[in-house]
């Protein structure tokens, strides 16, 4: 999985539209193999980002859990520690 795409479910506060769109953009970049598409592919690229963002929004709205919401700052600290450990190798 692309390390730039972060989990969005079960956070307090919930993921906002910008976070969802950023995740969709990272996904499309990964799948297409292109950070920025050519002008000929821009419309298709943007449409894919929009569709994935909509699907992600619908998915997040339909998921349920009994687990308490995760704290964003704690999750960032865990990710930072994991990254530092990986880079120390």
N, CA, C and O atoms as CSV, one atom per row, in Angstrom:
chain,resi,resn,atom,element,x,y,z
A,1,UNK,N,N,0.838,-1.177,0.000
A,1,UNK,CA,C,0.000,0.000,0.000
A,1,UNK,C,C,0.881,1.237,0.000
A,1,UNK,O,O,1.963,1.246,0.587
A,2,UNK,N,N,0.416,2.249,-0.646
A,2,UNK,CA,C,1.142,3.508,-0.706
A,2,UNK,C,C,1.219,4.111,0.694
A,2,UNK,O,O,0.188,4.281,1.346
A,3,UNK,N,N,2.398,4.432,1.157
A,3,UNK,CA,C,2.550,4.966,2.512
A,3,UNK,C,C,1.935,6.339,2.672
A,3,UNK,O,O,1.683,6.773,3.796
A,4,UNK,N,N,1.685,7.041,1.562
A,4,UNK,CA,C,1.094,8.373,1.648
A,4,UNK,C,C,-0.397,8.338,1.930
A,4,UNK,O,O,-0.959,9.332,2.389
A,5,UNK,N,N,-1.047,7.214,1.665
A,5,UNK,CA,C,-2.475,7.102,1.914
A,5,UNK,C,C,-2.658,6.645,3.350
A,5,UNK,O,O,-2.153,5.594,3.744
A,6,UNK,N,N,-3.379,7.434,4.129
A,6,UNK,CA,C,-3.579,7.156,5.546
A,6,UNK,C,C,-4.995,6.654,5.803
A,6,UNK,O,O,-5.927,7.009,5.081
A,7,UNK,N,N,-5.152,5.823,6.837
A,7,UNK,CA,C,-6.508,5.416,7.220
A,7,UNK,C,C,-7.338,6.652,7.564
A,7,UNK,O,O,-6.835,7.610,8.150
A,8,UNK,N,N,-8.603,6.612,7.193
A,8,UNK,CA,C,-9.486,7.750,7.427
A,8,UNK,C,C,-10.660,7.414,8.339
A,8,UNK,O,O,-11.379,8.315,8.771
A,9,UNK,N,N,-10.861,6.153,8.633
A,9,UNK,CA,C,-12.028,5.732,9.394
A,9,UNK,C,C,-11.780,5.761,10.899
A,9,UNK,O,O,-10.687,5.448,11.369
A,10,UNK,N,N,-12.796,6.137,11.630
A,10,UNK,CA,C,-12.843,6.089,13.091
A,10,UNK,C,C,-11.854,7.049,13.761
A,10,UNK,O,O,-11.112,6.674,14.669
A,11,UNK,N,N,-11.866,8.277,13.293
A,11,UNK,CA,C,-11.071,9.314,13.928
A,11,UNK,C,C,-11.997,10.377,14.496
A,11,UNK,O,O,-13.103,10.588,13.999
A,12,UNK,N,N,-11.536,11.030,15.527
A,12,UNK,CA,C,-12.264,12.161,16.089
A,12,UNK,C,C,-11.383,13.383,15.914
A,12,UNK,O,O,-10.273,13.407,16.446
A,13,UNK,N,N,-11.824,14.380,15.204
A,13,UNK,CA,C,-13.040,14.476,14.407
A,13,UNK,C,C,-12.915,13.621,13.136
A,13,UNK,O,O,-11.811,13.248,12.738
A,14,UNK,N,N,-14.047,13.319,12.514
A,14,UNK,CA,C,-14.031,12.484,11.303
A,14,UNK,C,C,-13.225,13.135,10.177
A,14,UNK,O,O,-13.001,14.346,10.166
A,15,UNK,N,N,-12.801,12.304,9.242
A,15,UNK,CA,C,-12.058,12.803,8.084
A,15,UNK,C,C,-12.901,13.832,7.341
A,15,UNK,O,O,-14.107,13.660,7.166
A,16,UNK,N,N,-12.248,14.895,6.911
A,16,UNK,CA,C,-12.981,15.932,6.175
A,16,UNK,C,C,-12.792,15.739,4.668
A,16,UNK,O,O,-12.050,14.862,4.226
A,17,UNK,N,N,-13.470,16.563,3.909
A,17,UNK,CA,C,-13.450,16.447,2.448
A,17,UNK,C,C,-12.037,16.572,1.892
A,17,UNK,O,O,-11.682,15.867,0.947
A,18,UNK,N,N,-11.230,17.456,2.463
A,18,UNK,CA,C,-9.857,17.641,1.980
A,18,UNK,C,C,-9.012,16.385,2.187
A,18,UNK,O,O,-8.241,16.008,1.304
A,19,UNK,N,N,-9.148,15.740,3.336
A,19,UNK,CA,C,-8.399,14.506,3.601
A,19,UNK,C,C,-8.824,13.389,2.653
A,19,UNK,O,O,-7.990,12.637,2.149
A,20,UNK,N,N,-10.118,13.293,2.420
A,20,UNK,CA,C,-10.637,12.258,1.523
A,20,UNK,C,C,-10.141,12.503,0.109
A,20,UNK,O,O,-9.721,11.565,-0.569
A,21,UNK,N,N,-10.181,13.738,-0.342
A,21,UNK,CA,C,-9.717,14.063,-1.692
A,21,UNK,C,C,-8.209,13.814,-1.821
A,21,UNK,O,O,-7.755,13.319,-2.853
A,22,UNK,N,N,-7.441,14.147,-0.803
A,22,UNK,CA,C,-5.990,13.909,-0.842
A,22,UNK,C,C,-5.693,12.414,-0.950
A,22,UNK,O,O,-4.789,12.014,-1.683
A,23,UNK,N,N,-6.443,11.594,-0.228
A,23,UNK,CA,C,-6.251,10.146,-0.309
A,23,UNK,C,C,-6.624,9.633,-1.699
A,23,UNK,O,O,-5.937,8.775,-2.253
A,24,UNK,N,N,-7.714,10.160,-2.260
A,24,UNK,CA,C,-8.129,9.754,-3.605
A,24,UNK,C,C,-7.071,10.152,-4.629
A,24,UNK,O,O,-6.767,9.380,-5.539
A,25,UNK,N,N,-6.517,11.334,-4.488
A,25,UNK,CA,C,-5.469,11.797,-5.398
A,25,UNK,C,C,-4.238,10.900,-5.313
A,25,UNK,O,O,-3.673,10.529,-6.343
A,26,UNK,N,N,-3.817,10.550,-4.106
A,26,UNK,CA,C,-2.662,9.662,-3.947
A,26,UNK,C,C,-2.922,8.302,-4.590
A,26,UNK,O,O,-2.038,7.729,-5.228
A,27,UNK,N,N,-4.134,7.794,-4.418
A,27,UNK,CA,C,-4.488,6.509,-5.013
A,27,UNK,C,C,-4.403,6.577,-6.541
A,27,UNK,O,O,-3.819,5.697,-7.173
A,28,UNK,N,N,-4.981,7.613,-7.125
A,28,UNK,CA,C,-4.962,7.745,-8.588
A,28,UNK,C,C,-3.533,7.922,-9.089
A,28,UNK,O,O,-3.164,7.362,-10.121
A,29,UNK,N,N,-2.738,8.687,-8.374
A,29,UNK,CA,C,-1.329,8.837,-8.759
A,29,UNK,C,C,-0.610,7.491,-8.746
A,29,UNK,O,O,0.150,7.175,-9.662
A,30,UNK,N,N,-0.852,6.715,-7.718
A,30,UNK,CA,C,-0.196,5.416,-7.590
A,30,UNK,C,C,-0.624,4.479,-8.717
A,30,UNK,O,O,0.212,3.854,-9.368
A,31,UNK,N,N,-1.926,4.389,-8.939
A,31,UNK,CA,C,-2.451,3.468,-9.943
A,31,UNK,C,C,-2.035,3.887,-11.354
A,31,UNK,O,O,-1.696,3.043,-12.184
A,32,UNK,N,N,-2.064,5.195,-11.621
A,32,UNK,CA,C,-1.727,5.667,-12.970
A,32,UNK,C,C,-0.224,5.722,-13.213
A,32,UNK,O,O,0.230,5.745,-14.357
A,33,UNK,N,N,0.540,5.743,-12.129
A,33,UNK,CA,C,1.991,5.841,-12.277
A,33,UNK,C,C,2.439,7.239,-12.659
A,33,UNK,O,O,3.552,7.436,-13.148
A,34,UNK,N,N,1.560,8.210,-12.429
A,34,UNK,CA,C,1.855,9.582,-12.827
A,34,UNK,C,C,1.518,10.541,-11.703
A,34,UNK,O,O,0.414,10.519,-11.159
A,35,UNK,N,N,2.477,11.381,-11.363
A,35,UNK,CA,C,2.221,12.388,-10.333
A,35,UNK,C,C,1.323,13.483,-10.883
A,35,UNK,O,O,0.413,13.956,-10.202
A,36,UNK,N,N,1.580,13.875,-12.102
A,36,UNK,CA,C,0.719,14.861,-12.768
A,36,UNK,C,C,0.515,14.384,-14.204
A,36,UNK,O,O,1.485,14.154,-14.927
A,37,UNK,N,N,-0.722,14.237,-14.612
A,37,UNK,CA,C,-1.007,13.692,-15.936
A,37,UNK,C,C,-0.729,14.703,-17.046
A,37,UNK,O,O,-0.637,15.907,-16.808
A,38,UNK,N,N,-0.601,14.182,-18.254
A,38,UNK,CA,C,-0.468,15.061,-19.414
A,38,UNK,C,C,-1.794,15.780,-19.630
A,38,UNK,O,O,-2.816,15.385,-19.069
A,39,UNK,N,N,-1.778,16.815,-20.428
A,39,UNK,CA,C,-3.013,17.552,-20.715
A,39,UNK,C,C,-4.059,16.637,-21.340
A,39,UNK,O,O,-5.255,16.807,-21.102
A,40,UNK,N,N,-3.619,15.676,-22.131
A,40,UNK,CA,C,-4.543,14.745,-22.780
A,40,UNK,C,C,-5.250,13.848,-21.773
A,40,UNK,O,O,-6.363,13.386,-22.026
A,41,UNK,N,N,-4.610,13.599,-20.633
A,41,UNK,CA,C,-5.169,12.705,-19.624
A,41,UNK,C,C,-5.744,13.430,-18.409
A,41,UNK,O,O,-6.270,12.784,-17.502
A,42,UNK,N,N,-5.656,14.743,-18.375
A,42,UNK,CA,C,-6.078,15.504,-17.197
A,42,UNK,C,C,-7.545,15.286,-16.847
A,42,UNK,O,O,-7.878,15.122,-15.674
A,43,UNK,N,N,-8.426,15.283,-17.841
A,43,UNK,CA,C,-9.861,15.121,-17.577
A,43,UNK,C,C,-10.135,13.751,-16.961
A,43,UNK,O,O,-10.873,13.647,-15.982
A,44,UNK,N,N,-9.545,12.706,-17.528
A,44,UNK,CA,C,-9.740,11.354,-16.998
A,44,UNK,C,C,-9.171,11.236,-15.587
A,44,UNK,O,O,-9.781,10.609,-14.721
A,45,UNK,N,N,-8.017,11.831,-15.358
A,45,UNK,CA,C,-7.358,11.813,-14.053
A,45,UNK,C,C,-8.248,12.486,-13.009
A,45,UNK,O,O,-8.490,11.929,-11.938
A,46,UNK,N,N,-8.732,13.683,-13.326
A,46,UNK,CA,C,-9.590,14.431,-12.394
A,46,UNK,C,C,-10.905,13.700,-12.132
A,46,UNK,O,O,-11.397,13.684,-11.004
A,47,UNK,N,N,-11.471,13.096,-13.178
A,47,UNK,CA,C,-12.721,12.348,-13.012
A,47,UNK,C,C,-12.504,11.151,-12.084
A,47,UNK,O,O,-13.361,10.843,-11.256
A,48,UNK,N,N,-11.367,10.482,-12.222
A,48,UNK,CA,C,-11.064,9.339,-11.360
A,48,UNK,C,C,-10.926,9.783,-9.907
A,48,UNK,O,O,-11.430,9.115,-9.004
A,49,UNK,N,N,-10.256,10.893,-9.678
A,49,UNK,CA,C,-10.108,11.415,-8.310
A,49,UNK,C,C,-11.480,11.726,-7.724
A,49,UNK,O,O,-11.756,11.381,-6.575
A,50,UNK,N,N,-12.344,12.377,-8.507
A,50,UNK,CA,C,-13.692,12.710,-8.036
A,50,UNK,C,C,-14.485,11.454,-7.684
A,50,UNK,O,O,-15.121,11.392,-6.632
A,51,UNK,N,N,-14.446,10.461,-8.561
A,51,UNK,CA,C,-15.205,9.227,-8.328
A,51,UNK,C,C,-14.699,8.479,-7.096
A,51,UNK,O,O,-15.495,7.962,-6.312
A,52,UNK,N,N,-13.398,8.421,-6.927
A,52,UNK,CA,C,-12.836,7.717,-5.777
A,52,UNK,C,C,-13.138,8.480,-4.486
A,52,UNK,O,O,-13.405,7.864,-3.454
A,53,UNK,N,N,-13.098,9.795,-4.534
A,53,UNK,CA,C,-13.438,10.590,-3.355
A,53,UNK,C,C,-14.901,10.361,-2.967
A,53,UNK,O,O,-15.215,10.233,-1.783
A,54,UNK,N,N,-15.791,10.308,-3.950
A,54,UNK,CA,C,-17.209,10.046,-3.667
A,54,UNK,C,C,-17.394,8.652,-3.076
A,54,UNK,O,O,-18.121,8.478,-2.098
A,55,UNK,N,N,-16.739,7.667,-3.668
A,55,UNK,CA,C,-16.851,6.298,-3.161
A,55,UNK,C,C,-16.294,6.197,-1.741
A,55,UNK,O,O,-16.854,5.489,-0.904
A,56,UNK,N,N,-15.204,6.896,-1.471
A,56,UNK,CA,C,-14.603,6.889,-0.144
A,56,UNK,C,C,-15.530,7.538,0.878
A,56,UNK,O,O,-15.686,7.035,1.990
A,57,UNK,N,N,-16.139,8.646,0.499
A,57,UNK,CA,C,-17.088,9.315,1.387
A,57,UNK,C,C,-18.249,8.393,1.724
A,57,UNK,O,O,-18.659,8.301,2.881
A,58,UNK,N,N,-18.780,7.707,0.711
A,58,UNK,CA,C,-19.888,6.773,0.937
A,58,UNK,C,C,-19.451,5.613,1.826
A,58,UNK,O,O,-20.190,5.192,2.715
A,59,UNK,N,N,-18.258,5.107,1.584
A,59,UNK,CA,C,-17.741,4.000,2.395
A,59,UNK,C,C,-17.602,4.416,3.850
A,59,UNK,O,O,-18.069,3.712,4.745
A,60,UNK,N,N,-16.969,5.544,4.092
A,60,UNK,CA,C,-16.761,6.003,5.469
A,60,UNK,C,C,-18.088,6.249,6.183
A,60,UNK,O,O,-18.207,6.001,7.383
A,61,UNK,N,N,-19.081,6.736,5.449
A,61,UNK,CA,C,-20.391,6.993,6.045
A,61,UNK,C,C,-21.118,5.707,6.404
A,61,UNK,O,O,-21.950,5.699,7.311
A,62,UNK,N,N,-20.814,4.621,5.705
A,62,UNK,CA,C,-21.540,3.371,5.945
A,62,UNK,C,C,-20.834,2.435,6.925
A,62,UNK,O,O,-21.454,1.491,7.414
A,63,UNK,N,N,-19.571,2.667,7.220
A,63,UNK,CA,C,-18.839,1.802,8.150
A,63,UNK,C,C,-19.283,2.045,9.587
A,63,UNK,O,O,-19.627,3.166,9.962
A,64,UNK,N,N,-19.271,0.989,10.378
A,64,UNK,CA,C,-19.583,1.104,11.799
A,64,UNK,C,C,-18.520,0.378,12.607
A,64,UNK,O,O,-17.852,-0.529,12.111
A,65,UNK,N,N,-18.379,0.789,13.848
A,65,UNK,CA,C,-17.441,0.137,14.753
A,65,UNK,C,C,-17.867,0.388,16.190
A,65,UNK,O,O,-18.532,1.378,16.497
A,66,UNK,N,N,-17.479,-0.512,17.048
A,66,UNK,CA,C,-17.721,-0.330,18.479
A,66,UNK,C,C,-16.483,0.243,19.160
A,66,UNK,O,O,-16.535,0.628,20.328
A,67,UNK,N,N,-15.374,0.300,18.431
A,67,UNK,CA,C,-14.128,0.827,18.984
A,67,UNK,C,C,-14.236,2.333,19.167
A,67,UNK,O,O,-14.892,3.011,18.376
A,68,UNK,N,N,-13.604,2.853,20.191
A,68,UNK,CA,C,-13.626,4.307,20.374
A,68,UNK,C,C,-12.828,4.981,19.256
A,68,UNK,O,O,-11.897,4.385,18.716
A,69,UNK,N,N,-13.185,6.212,18.908
A,69,UNK,CA,C,-12.445,6.917,17.859
A,69,UNK,C,C,-10.976,7.079,18.239
A,69,UNK,O,O,-10.632,7.258,19.407
A,70,UNK,N,N,-10.121,7.013,17.221
A,70,UNK,CA,C,-8.691,7.182,17.427
A,70,UNK,C,C,-8.340,8.665,17.487
A,70,UNK,O,O,-9.008,9.510,16.890
A,71,UNK,N,N,-7.287,8.950,18.217
A,71,UNK,CA,C,-6.786,10.312,18.347
A,71,UNK,C,C,-5.760,10.558,17.243
A,71,UNK,O,O,-4.805,9.795,17.100
A,72,UNK,N,N,-5.956,11.612,16.469
A,72,UNK,CA,C,-5.065,11.903,15.331
A,72,UNK,C,C,-3.613,12.131,15.776
A,72,UNK,O,O,-2.682,11.647,15.133
A,73,UNK,N,N,-3.430,12.848,16.850
A,73,UNK,CA,C,-2.069,13.143,17.308
A,73,UNK,C,C,-1.351,11.874,17.767
A,73,UNK,O,O,-0.166,11.697,17.486
A,74,UNK,N,N,-2.057,10.997,18.466
A,74,UNK,CA,C,-1.446,9.737,18.894
A,74,UNK,C,C,-1.078,8.879,17.691
A,74,UNK,O,O,-0.013,8.262,17.673
A,75,UNK,N,N,-1.945,8.834,16.691
A,75,UNK,CA,C,-1.668,8.045,15.489
A,75,UNK,C,C,-0.490,8.621,14.705
A,75,UNK,O,O,0.310,7.869,14.148
A,76,UNK,N,N,-0.381,9.943,14.659
A,76,UNK,CA,C,0.764,10.578,13.996
A,76,UNK,C,C,2.058,10.219,14.716
A,76,UNK,O,O,3.074,9.948,14.076
A,77,UNK,N,N,2.021,10.218,16.050
A,77,UNK,CA,C,3.213,9.880,16.833
A,77,UNK,C,C,3.621,8.427,16.587
A,77,UNK,O,O,4.808,8.127,16.457
A,78,UNK,N,N,2.639,7.525,16.524
A,78,UNK,CA,C,2.944,6.115,16.239
A,78,UNK,C,C,3.565,5.969,14.858
A,78,UNK,O,O,4.540,5.237,14.689
A,79,UNK,N,N,3.009,6.658,13.876
A,79,UNK,CA,C,3.535,6.585,12.509
A,79,UNK,C,C,4.948,7.150,12.438
A,79,UNK,O,O,5.808,6.599,11.750
A,80,UNK,N,N,5.188,8.248,13.150
A,80,UNK,CA,C,6.517,8.859,13.178
A,80,UNK,C,C,7.531,7.889,13.777
A,80,UNK,O,O,8.628,7.729,13.243
A,81,UNK,N,N,7.165,7.241,14.887
A,81,UNK,CA,C,8.065,6.283,15.523
A,81,UNK,C,C,8.346,5.107,14.611
A,81,UNK,O,O,9.482,4.638,14.531
A,82,UNK,N,N,7.329,4.627,13.926
A,82,UNK,CA,C,7.496,3.505,13.001
A,82,UNK,C,C,8.413,3.897,11.844
A,82,UNK,O,O,9.262,3.108,11.427
A,83,UNK,N,N,8.241,5.128,11.321
A,83,UNK,CA,C,9.085,5.607,10.220
A,83,UNK,C,C,10.533,5.731,10.668
A,83,UNK,O,O,11.447,5.333,9.946
A,84,UNK,N,N,10.744,6.286,11.865
A,84,UNK,CA,C,12.096,6.440,12.376
A,84,UNK,C,C,12.768,5.078,12.577
A,84,UNK,O,O,13.955,4.920,12.289
A,85,UNK,N,N,12.015,4.109,13.066
A,85,UNK,CA,C,12.562,2.774,13.265
A,85,UNK,C,C,12.946,2.155,11.916
A,85,UNK,O,O,13.988,1.510,11.796
A,86,UNK,N,N,12.097,2.358,10.908
A,86,UNK,CA,C,12.356,1.812,9.574
A,86,UNK,C,C,13.606,2.482,8.963
A,86,UNK,O,O,14.417,1.817,8.319
A,87,UNK,N,N,13.748,3.778,9.166
A,87,UNK,CA,C,14.887,4.501,8.597
A,87,UNK,C,C,16.184,4.219,9.317
A,87,UNK,O,O,17.260,4.416,8.752
A,88,UNK,N,N,16.107,3.763,10.550
A,88,UNK,CA,C,17.298,3.474,11.343
A,88,UNK,C,C,17.975,2.171,10.908
A,88,UNK,O,O,19.127,1.917,11.262
A,89,UNK,N,N,17.281,1.380,10.169
A,89,UNK,CA,C,17.857,0.088,9.743
A,89,UNK,C,C,19.014,0.236,8.846
A,89,UNK,O,O,19.592,-0.761,8.415
